[in-house]
Structure formats: structure tokens, C-alpha cells
Amino acid sequence: MELRPILSTLRRHKTAASLIVLEIALSCAIICNALFLISERLEAINRTSGFDEQHIVRVQVGGIGTDENAGALTQSDLVALRSLPGVKNATTTNQVPFNNSSWNSSINLTKEQTHQNLNATVYMGDVQFLDTMGLKLVAGRNFTADDIVAWEELDKPNSKVQPHVAILSKATADKLWPGENPIGKQYYSWGDDPTRVVGIVEHMIRPNNNGGFGAFEYSQLLPVRTPYTIGGNYQIRIADASQRQATLDAAEKVLLGNANNRLIVEKQTMEEMRSEFFRGDRSMAWMLVAVCVALLVVTALGIVGLASFWVQQRTRQIGVRRALGATKGQILRYFQTENFLLATLGIFLGMVLAFGINQLLMGKYELPRLPLMYLPVGALVLWLLGQISVFGPARKAAAVPPAVATRSV
């Protein structure tokens, strides 16, 4: 089909054509970025934590007043918790995943450097931490009893005590020493002395989204035995997931029975904590889906409305073409080609605008760069939408008999 008649018609209807082009451009830009944001949210919701979420429950304890014997009481608590039916192990830690807590520390490869290599979350745990949390050790070793430092020693005024070894997530090790064996490597994070890497776990997610989408696994585990007064987090791993609620109830009785000057702040399964943590991401994903659908509907209505208007305005022109031998298929293709040209121009402008919006989001919300793959996806959606939307009016135009068309004014 010749493009000259189509271009000539569009030049005579610049305002209407420009409105459709701008509408498609705006839809393309927003939809490309919305699809990208939806995929980022879904990736976050489904990311692997490294923890045995199905079999871990958490009881958070808060004290009333001060407790001079918090360390000894905590160890007594753990002995009692590990003796409960179905409990495989139990431990305490300063913070837990999916809880938005924020124990973080910079990691430097040299003592003198002024800019950190990265910022990592700090988990504290004893020799039972890996087993209780279900973390998979992929290199090196677990902590030994000699590695463990008591929090009470760290917390003393002017204390020089510090942990000298650490277990890192694989993502952290790969970032610090890409392509190298991290076992035995040293870095500076806590105190003036270097910390030596003794183990690597496959995954160990941060409790929060600090650092943006690319840093969710930057984490380190330090060999620190924490009392219940530091976070109050008792983590319990059980053998049978169906007994999680029963274990939580039993753990509450044990902890309150061990000391009556404490309160149970919260008790949850880790799966519940995960669901609650990502509630906002799920809501955002559904909201963006609704925005995409609304934009597509508005764009489709605009195309249908304009195409119907043009069919009505060009009834005589269509009739002349039909009288000169144009087939129904040719009339149909005329409107489809016209829409394709408008959509293509709108998509091109929309892609440029999409990158502009993405640059703004990168600066404001630390999002990564928009991958190129979303541009053809957005283009394909809008091309298909345009062809589907214009099909009805174009089919109506093609169905007008030549005799009726030539009598129209």
C-alpha cells in the first residue's frame, strides 16, 4: 500500500494525529517503567533469603527495667527452648530478616581508606546460628567456641575487645574479591583490627532494603553471643512446620516461666514476617498493574474515537476509493497502516521519554538503569493495542458500499 495518501491525510489532521502520538508516547514511557518496577517488586518478593523460613519461628522478648544477669538468663532460656518437643535448635541474635532493623557497618579493604567498599548488615550469632537459621555454608567453616565474643565484653566502656573472624554472604565476598577465594581474606569493619573471613554462606539476606535493590545480600555474621536485652530475638528452628504455632505457644510459656520480669513483644513465623515485610511491594505491584491497564484502556479509547471520527469524516473519500476498485481488504489495511505509523512515532518518542523517567527514578530512588528488553515489550503491547483498537472502525469503513459512500456529503 502507498504511504503518500496516508501521510497526506495525516498532514491535514495534524492536531488529532499529534494527540494520538503524544498519548501513545506517554503510555509507552509509563508502561515501560511500570513493567520494570513491577518486575523489580516481584523479584524482591520472591528473592531467596538463605534462611529456612518454613521451619523458623521467632519470639521477641522485652525486659522490664535492667537485668544484670541477662547473659546467664539467655543461656538458660536457650537450654529450655532446645529441650522443647520438635525443636531442632535455638539461638539469639541482634536482628532478624524481614524486620527493617538496621545494624549496619561499612566494610573497608584497607585501614587508611576514606571511602567504604560497601555497606553491609551485621548479624551477630554464636556457633548455633548457622544451624538454627538453616544457612548453607559453601566455603570455609563455622565459628568455633574460641571465636565467640560476649556482647557484654564488647559493650564495656573503652573496650578493645572485638570479633576477629566473620562469615560473609557469597554476594558480599564476590563484591569485595571478585573471582578470588575469600577464605582467609581480611577487611576492616568493627574496631581497629582486621577481621578475617572464615566462612561463606550461599545466601544471607539483609533485614531491610538499605543500599538499594543491588545490595540486599550484603551481609556479615560476627561471632558475638548476644543476651536477650540486645534485640530480644529468640530464633527457633523446628522439625515439623505444622507445629509452628504450638512451638510458639510453648516457647512463650518457657520464657515467661524462666523470668517473670519480661514481656513477650511479638511471636511470629518467619513466613509471616516475610509476608508482612513485602506487603508494601505487593500493593505497589498491583497499583502499577492498575495504572498500566488504565493507560491502555484510555489509549485504546482514544484510538477508537479518533478512528471512528476519521471514518465518519472520510466517508466520501472511502466511497470514491471503493468506486475506483479498492477492495474491503485495502480499505482495512489503509486504516491499520495509518494507525501503525502513528503508533510507531509515538513509541519512538515514548522510548526517549521512558529513559528520561528512568534517569529521574535512578536519582531519586536508587533504581537500576531501565533494561533495553522492556522497550520492545512496551512497543509490542502498544502496536497490538493500536491494531486491535482500530480494527472495529476500519472494518466499518471497509463495509460501506460504494454507492452509499458516493451519495454521502
NUVO-15085 format. One record per residue (C-alpha): residue in three letters; y, z, x. Coordinates in nm, 3 decimals. Example, Ala and Ser with C-alpha at 12.3 -4.5 7.8 and 13.67 -1.06 7.14 Angstrom:
NUVO-15085
("ALA"; (-0.450; 0.780; 1.230))
("SER"; (-0.106; 0.714; 1.367))
This chain:
NUVO-15085
("MET"; (0.000; 0.000; 0.000))
("GLU"; (0.350; -0.088; 0.125))
("LEU"; (0.569; 0.211; 0.206))
("ARG"; (0.901; 0.030; 0.162))
("PRO"; (0.917; 0.067; -0.221))
("ILE"; (0.826; 0.434; -0.192))
("LEU"; (1.089; 0.504; 0.075))
("SER"; (1.347; 0.310; -0.124))
("THR"; (1.276; 0.522; -0.432))
("LEU"; (1.296; 0.845; -0.233))
("ARG"; (1.632; 0.745; -0.087))
("ARG"; (1.765; 0.705; -0.440))
("HIS"; (1.640; 1.054; -0.532))
("LYS"; (1.739; 1.245; -0.219))
("THR"; (1.820; 1.574; -0.389))
("ALA"; (1.491; 1.608; -0.578))
("ALA"; (1.289; 1.488; -0.279))
("SER"; (1.471; 1.730; -0.046))
("LEU"; (1.399; 2.022; -0.277))
("ILE"; (1.026; 1.946; -0.275))
("VAL"; (1.026; 1.904; 0.104))
("LEU"; (1.205; 2.237; 0.152))
("GLU"; (0.973; 2.410; -0.095))
("ILE"; (0.667; 2.279; 0.089))
("ALA"; (0.821; 2.372; 0.428))
("LEU"; (0.889; 2.728; 0.318))
("SER"; (0.542; 2.760; 0.166))
("CYS"; (0.380; 2.624; 0.481))
("ALA"; (0.570; 2.863; 0.709))
("ILE"; (0.497; 3.169; 0.498))
("ILE"; (0.134; 3.079; 0.424))
("CYS"; (0.051; 3.013; 0.792))
("ASN"; (0.192; 3.351; 0.894))
("ALA"; (0.042; 3.525; 0.591))
("LEU"; (-0.305; 3.387; 0.669))
("PHE"; (-0.264; 3.504; 1.027))
("LEU"; (-0.157; 3.852; 0.916))
("ILE"; (-0.445; 3.870; 0.668))
("SER"; (-0.693; 3.781; 0.943))
("GLU"; (-0.537; 4.045; 1.170))
("ARG"; (-0.569; 4.309; 0.899))
("LEU"; (-0.929; 4.213; 0.825))
("GLU"; (-1.010; 4.219; 1.196))
("ALA"; (-0.862; 4.568; 1.221))
("ILE"; (-1.052; 4.690; 0.914))
("ASN"; (-1.382; 4.556; 1.049))
("ARG"; (-1.335; 4.635; 1.418))
("THR"; (-1.617; 4.818; 1.594))
("SER"; (-1.531; 5.178; 1.675))
("GLY"; (-1.823; 5.259; 1.905))
("PHE"; (-1.891; 5.581; 1.714))
("ASP"; (-2.196; 5.642; 1.494))
("GLU"; (-1.979; 5.651; 1.183))
("GLN"; (-2.264; 5.665; 0.934))
("HIS"; (-2.406; 5.988; 1.078))
("ILE"; (-2.094; 6.180; 1.184))
("VAL"; (-1.908; 6.437; 0.978))
("ARG"; (-1.600; 6.635; 1.070))
("VAL"; (-1.491; 6.985; 0.981))
("GLN"; (-1.136; 7.075; 1.080))
("VAL"; (-1.062; 7.443; 1.122))
("GLY"; (-0.727; 7.618; 1.138))
("GLY"; (-0.671; 7.970; 1.264))
("ILE"; (-0.458; 8.243; 1.111))
("GLY"; (-0.245; 8.385; 1.390))
("THR"; (-0.357; 8.375; 1.753))
("ASP"; (-0.712; 8.403; 1.881))
("GLU"; (-0.761; 8.546; 2.229))
("ASN"; (-1.132; 8.463; 2.222))
("ALA"; (-1.108; 8.110; 2.083))
("GLY"; (-1.319; 7.961; 2.362))
("ALA"; (-1.608; 8.204; 2.319))
("LEU"; (-1.592; 8.177; 1.940))
("THR"; (-1.601; 7.798; 1.961))
("GLN"; (-1.917; 7.806; 2.171))
("SER"; (-2.073; 8.046; 1.921))
("ASP"; (-1.976; 7.808; 1.640))
("LEU"; (-2.141; 7.515; 1.816))
("VAL"; (-2.465; 7.704; 1.868))
("ALA"; (-2.474; 7.786; 1.497))
("LEU"; (-2.387; 7.431; 1.391))
("ARG"; (-2.657; 7.278; 1.613))
("SER"; (-2.914; 7.505; 1.451))
("LEU"; (-2.845; 7.368; 1.100))
("PRO"; (-3.125; 7.159; 0.945))
("GLY"; (-3.088; 6.789; 1.020))
("VAL"; (-2.811; 6.833; 1.279))
("LYS"; (-2.873; 6.636; 1.599))
("ASN"; (-2.571; 6.763; 1.792))
("ALA"; (-2.221; 6.904; 1.759))
("THR"; (-1.911; 6.923; 1.974))
("THR"; (-1.538; 6.986; 1.964))
("THR"; (-1.261; 6.752; 2.070))
("ASN"; (-0.884; 6.738; 2.073))
("GLN"; (-0.863; 6.437; 1.839))
("VAL"; (-1.088; 6.215; 1.634))
("PRO"; (-1.088; 5.846; 1.544))
("PHE"; (-0.917; 5.720; 1.227))
("ASN"; (-0.683; 6.017; 1.216))
("ASN"; (-0.349; 5.891; 1.353))
("SER"; (-0.337; 6.170; 1.609))
("SER"; (-0.158; 6.080; 1.929))
("TRP"; (-0.286; 6.232; 2.253))
("ASN"; (-0.196; 5.953; 2.494))
("SER"; (-0.132; 5.916; 2.864))
("SER"; (-0.015; 5.641; 3.095))
("ILE"; (-0.263; 5.503; 3.348))
("ASN"; (-0.138; 5.401; 3.692))
("LEU"; (-0.344; 5.250; 3.971))
("THR"; (-0.117; 5.391; 4.241))
("LYS"; (0.065; 5.721; 4.255))
("GLU"; (0.402; 5.574; 4.351))
("GLN"; (0.434; 5.301; 4.086))
("THR"; (0.714; 5.334; 3.831))
("HIS"; (0.567; 5.115; 3.554))
("GLN"; (0.235; 5.204; 3.396))
("ASN"; (-0.059; 4.965; 3.396))
("LEU"; (-0.137; 5.064; 3.039))
("ASN"; (-0.117; 5.346; 2.790))
("ALA"; (-0.449; 5.495; 2.681))
("THR"; (-0.551; 5.756; 2.430))
("VAL"; (-0.702; 6.076; 2.569))
("TYR"; (-1.020; 6.216; 2.422))
("MET"; (-1.144; 6.548; 2.556))
("GLY"; (-1.508; 6.643; 2.540))
("ASP"; (-1.795; 6.823; 2.708))
("VAL"; (-2.139; 6.695; 2.812))
("GLN"; (-2.240; 6.677; 2.443))
("PHE"; (-1.955; 6.445; 2.342))
("LEU"; (-2.125; 6.109; 2.406))
("ASP"; (-2.444; 6.206; 2.224))
("THR"; (-2.264; 6.369; 1.932))
("MET"; (-2.031; 6.074; 1.880))
("GLY"; (-2.303; 5.813; 1.932))
("LEU"; (-2.114; 5.633; 2.210))
("LYS"; (-2.314; 5.379; 2.411))
("LEU"; (-2.295; 5.424; 2.788))
("VAL"; (-2.317; 5.079; 2.951))
("ALA"; (-2.244; 5.174; 3.312))
("GLY"; (-2.238; 5.487; 3.524))
("ARG"; (-2.327; 5.831; 3.398))
("ASN"; (-2.238; 6.103; 3.151))
("PHE"; (-2.049; 6.414; 3.254))
("THR"; (-2.234; 6.698; 3.420))
("ALA"; (-2.170; 7.070; 3.374))
("ASP"; (-1.986; 7.073; 3.709))
("ASP"; (-1.738; 6.811; 3.581))
("ILE"; (-1.627; 7.016; 3.282))
("VAL"; (-1.291; 7.193; 3.290))
("ALA"; (-1.200; 7.457; 3.032))
("TRP"; (-0.884; 7.391; 2.835))
("GLU"; (-0.774; 7.748; 2.895))
("GLU"; (-0.757; 7.673; 3.270))
("LEU"; (-0.556; 7.356; 3.217))
("ASP"; (-0.314; 7.531; 2.985))
("LYS"; (-0.216; 7.814; 3.216))
("PRO"; (0.147; 7.813; 3.332))
("ASN"; (0.187; 7.616; 3.659))
("SER"; (-0.185; 7.537; 3.657))
("LYS"; (-0.303; 7.295; 3.927))
("VAL"; (-0.640; 7.252; 3.759))
("GLN"; (-0.711; 6.902; 3.633))
("PRO"; (-1.012; 6.688; 3.544))
("HIS"; (-1.118; 6.472; 3.839))
("VAL"; (-1.355; 6.232; 3.663))
("ALA"; (-1.338; 6.026; 3.346))
("ILE"; (-1.533; 5.792; 3.122))
("LEU"; (-1.344; 5.481; 3.009))
("SER"; (-1.395; 5.228; 2.735))
("LYS"; (-1.505; 4.886; 2.859))
("ALA"; (-1.180; 4.734; 2.730))
("THR"; (-0.978; 4.976; 2.943))
("ALA"; (-1.185; 4.909; 3.255))
("ASP"; (-1.165; 4.531; 3.204))
("LYS"; (-0.787; 4.553; 3.171))
("LEU"; (-0.746; 4.764; 3.485))
("TRP"; (-1.005; 4.593; 3.707))
("PRO"; (-1.093; 4.253; 3.560))
("GLY"; (-1.417; 4.114; 3.699))
("GLU"; (-1.481; 4.423; 3.914))
("ASN"; (-1.725; 4.712; 3.895))
("PRO"; (-1.512; 5.002; 3.768))
("ILE"; (-1.755; 5.279; 3.864))
("GLY"; (-1.602; 5.481; 4.145))
("LYS"; (-1.255; 5.334; 4.094))
("GLN"; (-0.963; 5.576; 4.088))
("TYR"; (-0.647; 5.593; 3.883))
("TYR"; (-0.364; 5.837; 3.809))
("SER"; (-0.318; 5.977; 3.461))
("TRP"; (-0.347; 6.355; 3.442))
("GLY"; (-0.197; 6.561; 3.722))
("ASP"; (-0.111; 6.465; 4.079))
("ASP"; (-0.464; 6.395; 4.199))
("PRO"; (-0.654; 6.074; 4.123))
("THR"; (-0.916; 6.054; 3.851))
("ARG"; (-1.246; 5.884; 3.939))
("VAL"; (-1.433; 5.667; 3.688))
("VAL"; (-1.794; 5.782; 3.649))
("GLY"; (-1.894; 5.604; 3.327))
("ILE"; (-1.813; 5.317; 3.093))
("VAL"; (-1.884; 5.312; 2.720))
("GLU"; (-1.913; 4.987; 2.527))
("HIS"; (-1.655; 5.078; 2.263))
("MET"; (-1.429; 5.379; 2.206))
("ILE"; (-1.155; 5.309; 1.955))
("ARG"; (-0.820; 5.485; 1.956))
("PRO"; (-0.738; 5.730; 1.675))
("ASN"; (-0.427; 5.524; 1.595))
("ASN"; (-0.272; 5.180; 1.635))
("ASN"; (-0.041; 5.274; 1.922))
("GLY"; (0.021; 4.987; 2.160))
("GLY"; (-0.025; 4.710; 1.905))
("PHE"; (-0.321; 4.501; 1.799))
("GLY"; (-0.446; 4.430; 2.152))
("ALA"; (-0.466; 4.790; 2.270))
("PHE"; (-0.685; 4.953; 2.005))
("GLU"; (-0.965; 5.025; 2.256))
("TYR"; (-0.756; 5.151; 2.547))
("SER"; (-0.905; 5.498; 2.573))
("GLN"; (-1.030; 5.751; 2.824))
("LEU"; (-1.258; 6.052; 2.787))
("LEU"; (-1.179; 6.351; 3.007))
("PRO"; (-1.431; 6.631; 3.074))
("VAL"; (-1.240; 6.911; 2.904))
("ARG"; (-1.405; 7.178; 2.690))
("THR"; (-1.166; 7.243; 2.402))
("PRO"; (-1.155; 7.555; 2.181))
("TYR"; (-1.116; 7.518; 1.806))
("THR"; (-0.745; 7.601; 1.842))
("ILE"; (-0.688; 7.257; 2.001))
("GLY"; (-0.716; 7.020; 1.708))
("GLY"; (-0.976; 7.228; 1.529))
("ASN"; (-1.213; 6.932; 1.524))
("TYR"; (-1.582; 7.011; 1.492))
("GLN"; (-1.777; 6.685; 1.508))
("ILE"; (-2.135; 6.699; 1.380))
("ARG"; (-2.395; 6.425; 1.409))
("ILE"; (-2.682; 6.433; 1.163))
("ALA"; (-3.013; 6.251; 1.142))
("ASP"; (-3.004; 6.157; 0.772))
("ALA"; (-2.684; 6.004; 0.634))
("SER"; (-2.779; 6.111; 0.281))
("GLN"; (-2.738; 6.475; 0.389))
("ARG"; (-2.376; 6.442; 0.499))
("GLN"; (-2.224; 6.639; 0.211))
("ALA"; (-2.491; 6.908; 0.231))
("THR"; (-2.425; 6.940; 0.605))
("LEU"; (-2.050; 6.967; 0.548))
("ASP"; (-2.103; 7.246; 0.296))
("ALA"; (-2.343; 7.429; 0.527))
("ALA"; (-2.107; 7.388; 0.824))
("GLU"; (-1.821; 7.534; 0.624))
("LYS"; (-2.025; 7.845; 0.544))
("VAL"; (-2.130; 7.885; 0.908))
("LEU"; (-1.777; 7.853; 1.045))
("LEU"; (-1.621; 8.089; 0.792))
("GLY"; (-1.907; 8.332; 0.837))
("ASN"; (-1.856; 8.331; 1.213))
("ALA"; (-1.492; 8.440; 1.177))
("ASN"; (-1.307; 8.523; 0.857))
("ASN"; (-0.958; 8.472; 1.004))
("ARG"; (-0.984; 8.093; 0.981))
("LEU"; (-0.932; 7.827; 0.718))
("ILE"; (-1.115; 7.502; 0.655))
("VAL"; (-0.836; 7.246; 0.670))
("GLU"; (-1.047; 6.942; 0.594))
("LYS"; (-1.406; 6.824; 0.585))
("GLN"; (-1.494; 6.455; 0.574))
("THR"; (-1.747; 6.199; 0.676))
("MET"; (-1.629; 5.953; 0.939))
("GLU"; (-1.681; 5.668; 0.694))
("GLU"; (-1.437; 5.839; 0.455))
("MET"; (-1.190; 5.880; 0.739))
("ARG"; (-1.218; 5.512; 0.826))
("SER"; (-1.168; 5.405; 0.465))
("GLU"; (-0.861; 5.626; 0.430))
("PHE"; (-0.718; 5.513; 0.765))
("PHE"; (-0.732; 5.144; 0.673))
("ARG"; (-0.614; 5.185; 0.314))
("GLY"; (-0.271; 5.051; 0.404))
("ASP"; (-0.422; 4.749; 0.581))
("ARG"; (-0.632; 4.665; 0.276))
("SER"; (-0.329; 4.694; 0.049))
("MET"; (-0.126; 4.474; 0.283))
("ALA"; (-0.401; 4.210; 0.293))
("TRP"; (-0.422; 4.195; -0.086))
("MET"; (-0.044; 4.181; -0.116))
("LEU"; (-0.031; 3.888; 0.127))
("VAL"; (-0.306; 3.713; -0.070))
("ALA"; (-0.095; 3.757; -0.384))
("VAL"; (0.210; 3.616; -0.202))
("CYS"; (0.011; 3.311; -0.090))
("VAL"; (-0.123; 3.250; -0.440))
("ALA"; (0.225; 3.289; -0.592))
("LEU"; (0.375; 3.045; -0.342))
("LEU"; (0.101; 2.791; -0.404))
("VAL"; (0.149; 2.819; -0.780))
("VAL"; (0.527; 2.777; -0.752))
("THR"; (0.486; 2.482; -0.516))
("ALA"; (0.230; 2.319; -0.745))
("LEU"; (0.455; 2.364; -1.048))
("GLY"; (0.744; 2.212; -0.855))
("ILE"; (0.538; 1.908; -0.758))
("VAL"; (0.406; 1.863; -1.112))
("GLY"; (0.753; 1.898; -1.260))
("LEU"; (0.912; 1.651; -1.020))
("ALA"; (0.629; 1.400; -1.052))
("SER"; (0.641; 1.420; -1.433))
("PHE"; (1.018; 1.372; -1.428))
("TRP"; (0.988; 1.069; -1.199))
("VAL"; (0.717; 0.916; -1.416))
("GLN"; (0.944; 0.950; -1.718))
("GLN"; (1.243; 0.807; -1.530))
("ARG"; (1.047; 0.515; -1.385))
("THR"; (0.851; 0.412; -1.692))
("ARG"; (1.021; 0.072; -1.698))
("GLN"; (0.964; 0.018; -1.325))
("ILE"; (0.597; 0.111; -1.364))
("GLY"; (0.568; -0.131; -1.656))
("VAL"; (0.713; -0.414; -1.451))
("ARG"; (0.466; -0.350; -1.172))
("ARG"; (0.180; -0.338; -1.423))
("ALA"; (0.300; -0.665; -1.581))
("LEU"; (0.307; -0.827; -1.236))
("GLY"; (-0.057; -0.737; -1.184))
("ALA"; (-0.057; -0.387; -1.039))
("THR"; (-0.378; -0.206; -1.130))
("LYS"; (-0.408; 0.151; -1.253))
("GLY"; (-0.551; 0.245; -0.915))
("GLN"; (-0.249; 0.104; -0.734))
("ILE"; (-0.007; 0.297; -0.955))
("LEU"; (-0.210; 0.613; -0.898))
("ARG"; (-0.211; 0.560; -0.521))
("TYR"; (0.165; 0.493; -0.527))
("PHE"; (0.241; 0.843; -0.653))
("GLN"; (-0.024; 1.002; -0.433))
("THR"; (0.117; 0.830; -0.124))
("GLU"; (0.468; 0.933; -0.222))
("ASN"; (0.356; 1.294; -0.251))
("PHE"; (0.168; 1.272; 0.079))
("LEU"; (0.484; 1.157; 0.258))
("LEU"; (0.691; 1.438; 0.109))
("ALA"; (0.421; 1.692; 0.189))
("THR"; (0.388; 1.567; 0.547))
("LEU"; (0.761; 1.601; 0.611))
("GLY"; (0.761; 1.946; 0.451))
("ILE"; (0.458; 2.054; 0.655))
("PHE"; (0.619; 1.938; 0.980))
("LEU"; (0.933; 2.138; 0.907))
("GLY"; (0.716; 2.428; 0.789))
("MET"; (0.525; 2.440; 1.118))
("VAL"; (0.851; 2.471; 1.312))
("LEU"; (0.967; 2.743; 1.074))
("ALA"; (0.627; 2.917; 1.100))
("PHE"; (0.670; 2.958; 1.475))
("GLY"; (1.022; 3.088; 1.422))
("ILE"; (0.899; 3.352; 1.176))
("ASN"; (0.617; 3.443; 1.415))
("GLN"; (0.863; 3.497; 1.701))
("LEU"; (1.057; 3.734; 1.478))
("LEU"; (0.740; 3.926; 1.387))
("MET"; (0.636; 3.942; 1.753))
("GLY"; (0.965; 4.105; 1.844))
("LYS"; (0.975; 4.348; 1.552))
("TYR"; (0.610; 4.444; 1.501))
("GLU"; (0.436; 4.362; 1.834))
("LEU"; (0.218; 4.096; 1.674))
("PRO"; (0.045; 3.839; 1.895))
("ARG"; (0.150; 3.476; 1.901))
("LEU"; (0.051; 3.267; 1.599))
("PRO"; (-0.267; 3.077; 1.697))
("LEU"; (-0.241; 2.700; 1.655))
("MET"; (-0.553; 2.695; 1.436))
("TYR"; (-0.354; 2.832; 1.140))
("LEU"; (-0.120; 2.531; 1.134))
("PRO"; (-0.381; 2.269; 1.038))
("VAL"; (-0.529; 2.515; 0.789))
("GLY"; (-0.191; 2.557; 0.621))
("ALA"; (-0.128; 2.182; 0.635))
("LEU"; (-0.464; 2.102; 0.477))
("VAL"; (-0.405; 2.353; 0.197))
("LEU"; (-0.066; 2.203; 0.113))
("TRP"; (-0.185; 1.843; 0.138))
("LEU"; (-0.470; 1.918; -0.102))
("LEU"; (-0.237; 2.113; -0.330))
("GLY"; (0.005; 1.821; -0.339))
("GLN"; (-0.263; 1.567; -0.422))
("ILE"; (-0.414; 1.785; -0.693))
("SER"; (-0.072; 1.863; -0.843))
("VAL"; (0.045; 1.503; -0.852))
("PHE"; (-0.282; 1.367; -0.988))
("GLY"; (-0.205; 1.451; -1.354))
("PRO"; (0.141; 1.288; -1.370))
("ALA"; (0.020; 0.992; -1.161))
("ARG"; (-0.277; 0.940; -1.390))
("LYS"; (-0.043; 0.949; -1.689))
("ALA"; (0.177; 0.684; -1.525))
("ALA"; (-0.121; 0.464; -1.448))
("ALA"; (-0.235; 0.483; -1.811))
("VAL"; (0.087; 0.338; -1.956))
("PRO"; (0.015; -0.013; -2.097))
("PRO"; (0.237; -0.288; -1.952))
("ALA"; (0.363; -0.395; -2.295))
("VAL"; (0.477; -0.042; -2.387))
("ALA"; (0.638; 0.006; -2.048))
("THR"; (0.840; -0.312; -2.063))
("ARG"; (0.980; -0.217; -2.404))
("SER"; (1.097; 0.121; -2.273))
("VAL"; (1.462; 0.170; -2.193))
